[in-house]
């Protein structure tokens, strides 16, 4: 990414080649390309705009030495400002202290987005400015749409675009955090879809310049209270690695589970921890409440939960991408038909190990209905806003079989 940015900037400076002096016109032309290069490198728009405005002000206010060409002077100014942007010693990122980064871990479909909405609202009620970083690793980012109404003076949303390999995705993740470090947030909430090893999250925040700009706040793991009993070894590893370092584990959908089912879920988590040779066993860290049931006292406890550092045996996941997802957009289907199809897919083992089907459809009266289906039941509930999408989540999904049930091709 940095090599590409360097090449783009070099092309931008060619505009000034041969110019006798710096003028407002040639500076504007040069900085237009500089801004585009920064945006293409995933720099936040507001940061890119502020950066080019600063360069413009310095360039027009500087007397060019006779021995220095205008192009050389512009390179010097941009170079100095990039150093400041990337963590120069004289940059004050946040006069109130470094923002804390909060990691929301959990398997797909566990309820992370619902919790993020509740937690973000609580933090804003405490007077905090927050940023939310959603990761879209090779998927349609429905979560961004579900969080749109949080956006305002105290909350901004950013997304790491998918459509690339894991290494590229992780680089984009770090670049976004670099850009967000300039925005004066008190908290940055990260939903790391596609970044399964929590250690990689810690590693990223200990690299320059992020180690100067952020502090690790807490790790919150979201686990479905009615966790699937049969998970692959890979899925069990992901589950265990996500809870191993968590300061708090929330059993989502607890209002739908019995005490015995929640006990079974906790036992499954502890067995998964044992499988990866992690000494930790969970007990008091677990909060057995669904997100809507959380009180201000619960949220304060979560905010103070911190994180732990546990050792465990790693698994090579290069050939395993965690839970898979199939996405279907704009499928014409009634609520009754969708409910029937969801149940059939869940019951048909030839579709793969399907754990959850969720999404939204528009009813005949143009209202929105939300689907949430598991082996424990199919729920259809009204929702204020939605997007016509159906998402099938599981392992070893059989694309053709699922498409036959839905009656459309997945995206």
N, C-alpha and C positions, 0 to 999 in steps of 0.2 A: 504493500500500500504506500509506504514512504517513498520507494523508488519511483512509483508511478506519479506520486504527487510532485516529486522533484523534477521529473521530465515535463510535466504539465506547466510548472512554474517557469522552467527554462524557456519553454515556447512562448509564454506570456511576456517575458522580458525582451524578446526579439522585436516587439513593437517599438521599443525605445532605441533600438540600434540605429545609429546614424543621426539621431536627433541632437540638435545643438544645445537644447536646454529642456528642463522639465516644465511642462505646461499643464494646465488643468485638463486639457483635452487628451494629451497622450497618457497622463496619469490615469484618467477615467477609463481609457481603452485598456490599459494594462491591468488595472484592478478588476475590471469586469471579468477578464479571463482568470485572474487569481482567485476571485470569489467562486467561480464555477469549478475550478480545480479543487478548492477546499470542500465544496458541497459534494462533489463526486467522490471525495475521500471520506464521506460520512461525517463531516464536521457539522455540528448544529448550525442551522441557518442564522440564528441570532448571533452566534459566536463569529461566524464567517463575515457577517455584515459589520460587526463591531471591529473586527480585525482590519478589514479593508478601509474602514473609515479612519482608523488610527494611522494606518500607513499613508493614506491620502493627506491627512493633516500634517504629518511630519515631512512628507515629500514636498508639499507646496510651501512649507514654512522654512525650508532649509536652503541656504545659499550653496550652490554647487561649486566646488573648488575647480579651478581651471584645469588641474591635472587629472580630475576625475570625471569620466563621462557620465551623462544622466543615467544610462542603463546600469552602470556599475553602482551608482549611488542608490538606485532603486533596489538592486539586489541586496545591498548592505542593509537598507531599512527593513526590507521584508525578512531578511535573515535574522536580524536582531529581534524583530517582533515575533517570529516563529519560535525563537528560543524562549521568549517570555511566555508564549502561548503553551509551549510544551513543558513548562516548569522551570523557567529562569529563576535565579535566586532572588529577584526583586519583585516577583509577582505575588500579590496577596489574593489567594483564591477565595477565602471566606474569613472575614475579620472576626466572625463569631466562633471560629474553630472549624476544623475539617468536618465535612458532612459524614454521617455514618451510613454505610451501605448495609442494607438488610436483604438477606437472601431468603427467598421463598422456595423451598424445595418440595418435591412431591411428584409422584407418578402422574402421568397424563390422566385427566378426568377425576383427580382427587378432590378438586374444589379450590385450587389456588386462586383463580380469578375472583371468585366470590369472596374469599377472605381478603384479598388485596383491596377490593372495593371498600369493605368494612374498615380495614385497618387504616387505609389512606384517609378516609373520612375522619377517623378518630385522631390521627396525627394532625390534620388540618384544624380540628377543633381545639387542639393544644397550641395553636398559633404557629405551626411549622409550615415552611415551604418545602414541598416534596417533588421529586421527580420519579417517574415510574418507567423502568426499562423493560419492555416486553421483548422476548426473543421469539423469532418466527423461523425455526429451523426446518426449512423445506415444507412449510404448511401455509394454509390460508389463515391469517391471523384474526380469528373471530374475537379473541380476547381484547384486542385494541378497540374494537367496536363496542364491546360491553363496558369499557371503561371511559368512553369518550365524554360522558357527561360530568366526569370528575375534573375535566380540564378547566382552568381558570387562572386567576391571579396567583393562587397558592399551589397549583398542581399542573405539571406538564407531563406529557406522554412522549416517549421515544420508542422506536422499534429497531431491532437489529434484523435486517431483511434476510430472508432465507435464500434458497436456490443455489447453494454452493456446498463445498465439502466442509467437514467439521473444522479443519484447521483454519480455513478462510472465515468461517462463522465466528470462531473464537477471536480472530484478529479484529473483526468488525465489532465484536462485543467490547474489546478493550478500547478501540477507537471511540466508541460511543461514550464509554465511561470517561475518557479523556475530555471529550467535548462537554459532558455534563458537569465535570469538575469546575467549570467556569461560571456556572449559573447561580451560585449562592444558595443551593439547597441545604436544608437542615438534615434531610433524610433522602436517600435514594433507594427505592424498592426495586429489586431485581428478580424477575421471573425467568429462570435460566433453562427454558425448554431447549433440549439438544446439548446442554452442557451438564453431563450427568455426574462427573466426578467433582465433588464439592471441593476437593483439594485444588483443582484448577481455578476455582473461584478465589480461594485464598492466595494462590500463587500470583494471579493477575493483580491483586491489590497490593502485593509486595514488590511489584516491578516498578521501575521508574516510568513515568512520573507519578503514577497512581499512589505510590507509597507516601508521597509528600502531600497529596490532596485529600485522601480519604482515610477514615478509620473503619475497621470492621465493626459493625453494630451488633446484630444478632442473626442467627440462623434459625428459621422457623420451618419446621417440616409439617406438611399437611398430608394426612393419611386417611383414606376412606375408612370409616368405622366398621363397614361391612366389607373388609378387604377380601379379594378373591382368595379362596383357599389354595388353589393350584396355580402356582406361578413357576415359570422357568427359573433355572439357576441364575440366568442373566438378570431377569427381573428382580429376583430376590436380592442379588448383589446391589442393583441400583437402589432398591428400597432401603437396604441396610446402610449403604454409603450415604444416603440422603438424611437419614435420621441419626447417624453416628455422631455427627458434630453439632446437632441441633440443640439449642438451649431450651426450646419448647417444641412439643409435638402435639398438634391439634388433631383430634379425631373428628373429621368432617362428617356431615350427615349423621351425627350421633343421635339426632331425634328420630331417625328411621331404624335404629339398631337397638337390639336388646342388650342388657348387661352381659349376657353370656356371649353374644356376638362380638362385643367390644373386648371382652376378656380373650376371646380367640384371636382377635386381631393383634392385641398386645403380645400374646404368646408367639404368634407368627413373626412379628417384628424381632423379638428376642431370639428366636430360632435363626432368623436370617442373619442377625448380628453374630451369633455363634458360628455360623457357616463361614463367615469371612474372618474368623479368629479375632473378633473385636471383644474386649473384655466388658464393655459397657452393657448393662441391662437396664431397661427402662421401667420407671415406676412413677414417681411424683412429678416428673417432667411432662407427663401426659395430661392434657386437658380434654376431658370427655364432654365436649359441647359442640354442637353444630354452630356454624358461623352466625346465623340469626340470633342465637341464644346468648352470644357473648355480651357481657356487661362492660361498663367502663373499667371496673376493677379487673376483669379478666384481661382486657386489652392493655392495661397498665402493667399487669404481670407479664404479659407477652413482650411488651416493649422493654422490660427490664431483664429478660431471660438470658441475654448474652449468647455465648456459644461455647463449645468445648472442643478440644483437639484430641481425637482418638486415633490410635494406630489400628490398622486392619490390613488384611491381605487383599491386594489389588487383583482385578480381573481384566484381561485384555478384551475390550469391547469394540475393537475395530470392526469386527464382523457383525456386531449387534447394535442396533440403533435404539434399544429400549422398546417401549410400546410403539407399535406402528399406528398410523392413522390414515383413513381414507376419507376424502372430502367430496361431497356432492353438492353442487351449487344449482339453485333455481329449479329444484325438482317439483313438478306439478303433482301434488299429492294432498289428499284430505287428511285431517287429523286422525280420523278413524283408520284410514289405510296405513298411515305412518305408524300408528300404534301396533297394528297387526304385523306389519313388515318387520318392525324392530324386534318384536317377540320371536318371530320366525328365525331371524338371523341369529339371535342369541341362542336359540335352541338347536340350530343346525351346526354340528361340529365340522361339516365340510367347508364352512366359511372361515375356519381357523378358530383360535382361542379368543373370541370376542368378549371383552369385559364390559364395555360401556358403549352406548350409542346416544349421542346428544345432538342438539341443534334447534332450529327454529323453522316454523312454517307460518304462512299468512293464511288466516281463516277467511271464510267467504265474506265476512263483514269488514275485512281489511285489518282486523286486530291481529296481534302476534301471539303465537303459542310456543312455549318452550318444551322441548322433549328431553327427558333424562331417563334412560332405560338401562337397567342392569339385570342380572339373573335374579335379583330380589324383587323385581317389579318394574313396570313402565309407568312413568309419571308424565302427565301433560298438564302444564300450568300456563295461565295467561301471563304475559310480560309486556312491559310498556313499549319497548323497541326491540327489533331483532334484525336478522339478516337471513335470507333463504339459503340455509346451509344445513346439511346433515353430516355428522362426523362419526365414523365407526372406529373405535379404539380397541386394540388388542395385540396379540402376538401371532406371527405366522399367518397373517390375513390372506385369504384367497380372493384376490381382486375380482376375478370373473364371476365367482359364485355370489359375492356381495352385490356386484353390479346387476346381476340377473334379478335379485330381489328388489333392488331400488328402481330398476328400469331406466338407468342412466349410467353414463361413464363417469368415473371419479376424475378429479382434477389433480 
